[in-house]
């Protein structure tokens, strides 16, 4: 038997699809609880993206002492900078492509270490280091406490003498210290979320995991979506199917302190880079009096 599709049936189905689409687009997060920027909303220093090195500041002011800052630096291929150092530690996640890193005052790309996407690094304060790219372009997400000034050191002709192992820490993707939790995995990369001070942590949520219930933290948390689609809701009405907004890879999300929110993964695994200042405690909605 051949099933006939009438024009009326087609229009009804189309109306239903448009209605569902409108409902999905109508979901809005409480801006006092969560703010986010998608990659196409980033305001790069060079909007034309022609510069060999480009930058966008996502949080804070790198030049302000005591400010927790987060920025992304991206690099064209085939460029190396001079050796330099910073007054404070900087915490870096390679978020695109691959770069090359070296330490000491002799810039020698032949002795650089390749750091692909997913590598975590620390530039230690007042220690000369250098980096650049070869055939591939690359991008760093950089976080730290300001000021993030940069002081170049006089060029040294060499020869290469091995660099300075104390100048930088490099953790390649297969060296990330993952810890299995009951429903997810975490990796603390810097600091400690349970103690005072800045921390950097990875969170991996497998698809289909139960959403976290509505909860709040005492201070802001900053999250960069490394992979997968992360679904976020705000308020105390818990409805993952209808009241969440998708955060695609490359989205930067701010959860403000003492505001109810909830989140999870649906049909794909999610990996998040989370930055904040501890101690981080969690207060569920049902604990609020």
N, C-alpha and C positions, 0 to 999 in steps of 0.2 A: 504494500500500500504506500503510495507516495503522499507525504504530508505536504500540503500546500501552505505557503507563507503569504498571507494577504498583506496589502499595504497598511491596513489598519494595525495588524499585529506588529509589523516592523516599526511603525511610528510609536506604538505603545512601548515596545522594548527600548527604543531610542530614548524616549522620555524618561524611562526608569533609569537608564544609564546616566543620563544628564543629571537626574535628581540625586543619584548616589554620589556623582562627582561633585555636585554643588555642596552636598552635606559634608564630604571629606574636606573640601576647601574652606568650609565655614568653621572648622575647628580652629580655635584660637587659644594660645597659651596665655596665662596671666603674665603680662609683661613685668609685673613686680616680682614674679617668682622665677621666670626663665626668659632669657634673651638669647637669640642665636643669629649668626651670620653664615650664610652659605658662601661658597667660594666665589660666586659671581658678584657678591656684595662687598668683597674685600676692597679696600681702598689702597692700592699699591702706590709707593712713592713715585714710580714712573708708570703712569697709566697706559703708556704706549707699549710697555714691556720690551723696550729695545735695549735697555741698559744691561751691561754684563752681569751686574748684581742688582737685584730688586728686593724691596722690603715692604711688608705690611705689619703695622703694630696692631695687635688684637686686644691687648689688655695692658693697662698701666702706662707708665712713662719711663722708658729705659734710661733717661737722663736724670730722673728724680731720685735722690737718695732715699732708700727705704721702700721704694715702690716695687711691688711684685709686677713684673712685666712679662709679656709673652709676645713674641713676634715670629714671623716667618721670613727667612731669607732664601731667595732662590737664585741659582747661578746658571748662566749659559755654559755650554761646553767649552773646553779648551781655554780655561783661564785659571791662574793661580795668583793668590794674594801674597803680600809680604808677611814675614814673621811679625807677630804682635802679641800683646797680652792685655788682660782685663783686670780691673781691681777686685772683682768678686767672682766666685765660681759661676759658671754658666752650664745649664743642663739642656742637652740637645737631643732631639729625636730626628733622624733622617726620615722625611715624610714623602720623598719622591726621588726617583733616579738613584744616582750613586755619586759620592764625592770621594776625595782622597785627602788623607790627613797626615800631618807630620808634626814633630816637635823640635824645639831648639831654634837656633838662629840661622841655620843653613837651610834654605829652601831648595830641596832636591826632589822633584816629582818621581824620580826613579826609585826613591826609598820611601815613598808615601804608602799608607795603608788604605786600601779600598774600603769604604764604608757604605754599603748599600741601604736601600730603604728598609726600615725596621731596626737599624742600628741605634743604640743609645750611647751618648758620650757626655763626658764632663770636661769642660775646660777649667783647669784649676787656677785659682787667682794668682796673678803676677808671674805666670810661667809662660815663656814664649812658645807659640805654636803657629801653625799655618795650614791652609787647606786650599783646595781648588778642584777643578774638574778636568777630565780628559775627554774621551769620546762622548760620554753621557752628561746630560745636564743633571742638576740635583737641587734639593730644597731641604732646609733645616727648619724645624720648629724649635725656637730658643726661648728658654725661661730662666729667670733669675731675679735677684733683688738688686735694684739700681743703686748707684749709677753703673751703666754698662758701657762706659767709655772704652776706647780702644787706643792703645799706645803702640805705634810701630817701633821696631828695634832696627838698628843699623844693619844693612845687608852684610852677610858674611860670605866670603868667597868659597869657603870650604877648606879642605875636603870634608865630605860627610863623615861624622864621627859618632853616629848612632842616636842622635837626638837626646831627649830628656824624658825618661819614662814617668817622671813625677809630674809632667806638665799636663797630661790628658789621660782620661780613662776611656777605653773603647769597649763596649759590650755588643758584640755582633748578634744578629737575630737568633742564631742557634744557641747563644749563651745567655739569653734572657732568663732570669731566675723565677720561672713560673711556679706558683704554689696552687695545688688543687684544693678548692673549697667544696662545700656540699653541692652547690648548684652552678659554680662558676670557677674561674681561675683569676688570680691576681699576681702581679709582680711589682714589688716595691723597688724602684730604681734609684731614688734619692730621698733622704730624710725618712720620716716615720709619721704616718697619718695619726698615730696615737700620741704623738709628742709635739711640743711647741716647735714651730719653725716650718719652713717651706718643705713640701714633699712633692715627689713625682711618682705616679703609679700607673700601671697598666691594668685594665680590667677586660677580661674576655667573657662574653655571654654566649653560650650556645643557643642555637635557634630553638624556639618553642619553650624556652625557660619561662617559668612563672614570673610575671611582672612583680617588681617590688611594690609593696603597699604604699599609700601616701605617707610621706615622711619629710622631715626637714633637718638641716644641719645648721650649726651656729654661725658659720661664716660662708662666704662664697666659694664655689668650686668651679673650675674652668676645665672644660672637656673638649678635646679634639677627636672627631670620629676618624679613626684610622682605616677601618674597613667595615663593610656591612651597613645595614640600615637600622639605626637606633630609634625606637619609638618613645616619645616623651609626652607626659601629661602633667597638668597642674591642678591644684585644688584637692579637695577631699572626696570628690565623687570619682570613684574608681571604675572606669569603663574602658579597658584597653582596646576594645573593638571599635569604639566610636569617638573617644575623646583623646586620641593621641595624634601627634604630629611627627612625621618621619624626618629623621636627621640623616642625610646621606653622607658618604665619605667626604672628608674635607670640610665639614661643617664645624664651626666653633660655637660652643654652647656655654652660657654662664648660668649657673644656678645660684640665686641670691640667698643670703643667709636667712634662716627662720621663716622660710616660705615653703608651703607644702607642694611637693611634686612627686612623681613616680615615673617609672620607665622600665623598658625591657626589650627583648629581641623577639621577633615573630618568625619569619620564614627563612632567615639566614643568620649565621653567626655574626657577632659584632665584637670589634676590638676598639677600646677607648683608651686615650691618654688623658689622665686626670691630674690636674695641678692645683694645689691649694696650700693653705697654711693650717697646721694642726694646733691643737688636737681636734680631730673630726669625730663628733658624736652624732648619733642618729636618734631622732625623736619621732615615733610614729604618731599618726593622727589620733589613734585611740588612747595615746598617752597624754594628750593635751587636755588640761582641765579648764 
